[in-house]
Amino acid sequence: MDSLSEAAWVDGRVQVRWADGRVDAWGPWWLRDNCRCPQCRHPGNGQKLYGVADLPADLQPRQVQPMQSADGHALQVQWSDGHASIYLAQWLLQHRLDDPARQARREPVQLWDGHQPPGLPQARWPDLLADPAVELAWLERFAALGFGLLRDVPREPGSVAEVGDRLGYVRVTNYGRLFDVKSVPNPTNMAYTAVGLGVHSDNPYRHPSPGVQLLHCLECEAPGGDTLLVDGFMAAECLRREDPGAFELLSRLPMNFRYADADTELRARQTLISTDHEGQVTAVHVNNRSADWLDADAGLAESWYAAYRQFARVLLRPELERVFRLEAGDCVVMQNDRTLHGRTAFDPQLGRRHLQGCYIDRDAMDSRRRVLQRRLRPT
């Protein structure tokens, strides 16, 4: 497949025919901006050495032809400004722009409910520390599902921050480097009570919201307090299938979120459902306790609330809930803009329940996964 048989300039695009008869095409600006030669990219770090506005307005190829380079089959383009670019066939195949190719390059996302996939994606913390293959397998499951469980994390205060710094970098907020989740008098947040909490994402009142939340169980003697997880992407797709108008409105009109205490005043506007330009769900932010007010036309606001109520009912469906009990030493890690979390009520009079949590940014976890993939699977 990586053998080029023909190349031509056709209808404003560089067109390539492969040995199997397949045809792909790229526009001139796209191709020129992706030239990898030492004049265009720094040979050490790969960063561009020019600005896109430096290229001539009348840029077009003068000659295109297949060639055999030292690294294999390639496409050579002679540009109207005198520059020459060489694109390896393998690189062109990896950067095809047709719809199936672009879909195949998306990070794999596996939707889930209370039953599928069976079991919890988990690993023992000591095994993850000792074996890069175990760590990579866990990180890949986390990326696909939006959550994962780590067992046998040391039951010592502060351990959750050590886990956070291994997976990424702990993000310090007004709650500190880490925070305790237990019942306290006069709580500043409902999480610090014994009441049950509906599923939600954390801190939608921030720019940006934390990408990943970790909750580490130190004590779990109190009855109740089971963890509830819902795949926000699955719930959003349920809403889209059952009520496309509600889905569209929640993905277009943002809600105001707010958190305030004596020393803090945080505000942000977030759509409950976020999508990319092709309509794929990329984030879900739901937090009834932190929702402030909707800044919209009165008629539109009523329609939005009807959609909001419909989405809230979807999130309450028992068949979407993954319910499990955290034991001491367990640490659940959740993609905060996808996996909504909550808990059942517990009775602090019958035993202690103490979790410690922290936040990290998702990009650091994604980076760690890709570096491990590069090291363990160099091909």
N, C-alpha and C positions, 0 to 999 in steps of 0.2 A: 504493500500500500504506500510506502514512503518513497516510491520511485516516481519521479516526475517525467511525464512523457511529452507534454507541451506546455507552453506559457504564451499568453497574448494579452494585449491591451484591448479590451472589448467593452464598449458602452460605458466608459468612464471608470472601469475597474480592471485590476490586474487579475486575469483568469488563469487558473492552473488546472490542467487535466492530469490525473494520476494514472498509473499503469493499469489499474482496474477499471478505468473509465469514469470514475467519479470526477466531478468538476467543483472547484471551490473558487471564490473570488474575494478580493479585498480592495478597498478604496485606496487611492494614492496617499492621502493624508495619514490614514491609519498605518499603512506600510512604512512610510518615511519616518513617522514618529516612533516606530518600533525597530529602527535600524540599530543593530548591536555592535557596530564597528567602533574602534578606539577613538575615532573622531567625534562620534555621537555620544558614546558612553564611557565613563571612566573605567579603565580596564580592571581596577581593583574592587570598586564597590558597585559598579553597574549603573551609577546615577548619571542623568543626562548632563551633557556639557553645553547645551544650547537651549534657547527658549523657543517655544512653538511659533511665536511671532517673528522669529528671525528667519523662518523659511519663506521663500518667495511666494507671492500670491498666485502666480500662474504655474505652480509646481505640477509637473506631470512626468510620467516615465517616457524616456526616449527609446529605450530598448528593454525588453524582458526576454529572458531565455533560461532554460534549464542548464545546469552545469554540474560537474562532478568536483566537489571540493575535497580537501584532505579529510574532512569529517563526514563525508557522504554526499548524497544527492542534495542539491540546493537550487534556489532560484536567485538569479542575478538580475538586478534592476539598475539601469543607467538613468539617472534623473536629469531633468532639464537644466538644473543649476550646476551640472558637472559632477555631482556626487554619485558614488556607486555603492550599492547595498547588496549584501549577500544574506539570504535567509535559508537556513537549513530546512530541509524537507520535514524532518521530525518536529522542528519547532512550529512550522506552519500547520502541521496536522494537529498539534496540541492547541492551536489558536484559531481553529476554524470558527466561523461566525454564524453558521446556520443554526436554527433553533434546536435540533437534537444535540448538537455539540455543546451549545451553551447550557442546555439543561443538564447534560452529563457532567459539566464542570461544577455544578452547584455542590456545596457541602451537603452530604447525605443527611436528611432529616427523617427520622422514623417517628410517626405519630403513635401515641399510645393511650390506653385507657386503664381502667381498673384491673383488667385481666390480661391484656396483651401489651408488650411481650410478657410471658410468665416470668416470675422471679424478679429480683432487684439487681440492677447492674452494680456489682460490688467487688471490692478487693480488700485484702488485709493490708493495713498501712505498713507494717514491717516488710511485706513482700513487695509492695510498690517501691519502697525506698531501696530495696536490694536489687531489684531486677528491672532494667529499662523496658523489657518486653511486657512485663506485667503493667507497668505504668502506661505504656503506649496503648495497650488493649483497653485499659480503664478510661483513658482520655478519649479514645475514639468512641467508646460507648457513651460517654458523657456528651460528646459533641453531637451524636446522633439523637439522643433521648432528651438532653437538656437537664439531666440530673444523674447523680451517682452516689453510692454509699461506700464509706471507708470504715472498716472494722478494726478493732484493736488499736485505736489511737490512744496514747497514754492518757490516763484519767487524771491529769494534773491541770490546774488552771493555767491558761496561756497556751496550751497545746494547739488550740485551733489556729492561733496566729502563726505557729510554726508550719502547720499544714498549708495555710494560706500563702506563706512565703515560699513554700516549695512549689506549689501549683502556679503561683503568680507573684503579685506584690500586694500586701495588705494595704487597703485604702483607709486612711484615717478620716473620720467624720466627726460631727459634733458629739456622737456617742462614744468616741475614743477609738483607739486601735482595735479593741475588741469590746464586746458588750455582754452583759449577763442577762439571761432570760429566766426570771423567776418572779414569784409573787412578792411584791413589796408594798408598803403603805404609800398612799398618795402618788401613784405611778404617773410618770410623764407620758407613758405610752401604754396602750391596752395590752401589749405583749407582756408587760410586767405585772399582769394580774393572773388569776387562776381561771378566768372565763374561757370558753371556747372561742376560737377565732376562725372566721370563714376564710376560704382560700384567697390569697392576695399576692401581689408583688410588693417588694419593699421600696420605700423611698422614692415614689414617683414625683415627689416634690423637689428633686435634685436635677441639675444639669451637669452631666447626664446621670441617670439613675445608675446605681452600682450594677455591674454586669453579672457578678456571681456572688451568692451568699453561702456561707458555711455555718452550720449549726452543729456543735459538738456536745454530746450528752455526757455530763459529769456525774449526775445522780438522777435516778428515775424510780424512787420508791413509791411515790404517790400514785394511786390508781387513776386511770385516765391519762390525758395528755398525749394521746396517740397522734402521730404525724399524718396529715392529709396532704396529698399532692394531686394536682390536676394539670394535665398538659394544656396550657393556654392555646397552643397552636391547634390542637385537636378540637377544643371548644370553639375556637374562631371558625374552623372549617365546618363544624356542625351548624353554626349560626349562618354562615354563608350559604350552605345547602338549603336550610329551612327558611331563611328570610334574607335574601340578597340585599334588599333595601336597607334593612337594619345593619347589616355588615358594612355596607358602603358608607352609611352615615357615621358609624363609630370609627371608621378608618379615615374619615375626612374632617370631622369637627372635634377639636381638642377640648379636654376638660381642664379646669384649674385644680391643681393640687397644692396643699399647704400644710406646713408643720411649724408650730411656734411653741416656744417655752420662754422662760425668763431671759435666756441668753441667745436665742436662735429665732430666726424668721426666714423660712425657706419656702420658695414658691416656684412652680414650674407648670407649663402647659403641655399636656401629653394626649395624644389620641389613645383610646383604649386598645385599639387594634392598629398596628402599623403595617404597611405593605410596601413592596418595592414597585418599580415602574411596570412590572409585569403582573402585579397583583398577588405575588406570593407573600404570605404572612411572614414578617420579620421580627415583630415584637408584640407583646401583650402587656399592658399596664393596667391593673385593676387593684384599687385599694379604697374600699368604701369609707374606711375610717379617716383617710386623708383627703378624700374628695372635697373640694371647696365649693365653687359655684361655676355654672356654665355661662360663659359670655357669648350669647347668641340671640338672634331675633326670637321673640316670644313664641311664634308659631313653630319655628325650626327647633326651638328648645323642647317643646312638647313632643315632637317627633323623635328627637334624640333620646328623651327619657323613656319613650316607649321601646326604642331599640335597646337602651341600657338595661331596662327591666327584662327584656327578652334574653339578653346575654347573661344577666345574673341568674336567670332560671336555668339556663344551660349549664352554668358553672356549678349549680347545686345538684346536678344529676348524680345519683350514687354510682351509676355504672362508669362514670368518668374518673372516680376517685381511686387513687392508690393509697391505702390505709395500712400503716405499720407502726410498730412501737420501737422507738430508739432505746437501746440498752446502753448502759454506761460503757463508754469507749467507742460508741458509734458516732460518725460524723457524716451528716448528709450535706451534699454539695449541690447547689441548684442554680441553673441559669435564670437570673432574676427577671429577665424580660420574656421568659417563656413558661417556666415551671412555677405555677402558683402554689403557695403553701399555706397551711393552716394547722389547727390542732383541735382536738376535743378538749372539753373542760376537765380539770383535775381537782382533787381535794387536797390542799396543802396541810390540812389537819391530820391526814392519815399517812403522810410521808413527804419527803423532800423531792423536789424536781428542779434540777439546775442545768441549764444549757448555757454554753458560751458561744458567741457568734462573731463573725467578722465579714468584711466585704473585700473582694478583689475585683480587678477589671478583667473582663472576659478575654481581651486581646492577648493578655499575657499567657493564659491557658492555651489559647489557640496557637500562639507562638511555640510554646513548649511541645505541643503535640506535633507540629510540623517539623521542628528540629529533630525530634525523636524519629519521625518517619524518614527524614533525610539521612539520619545516621544508621538506622536499622534496615532501611530499604533503599539503598543508594541508587538502584536502577529505576 
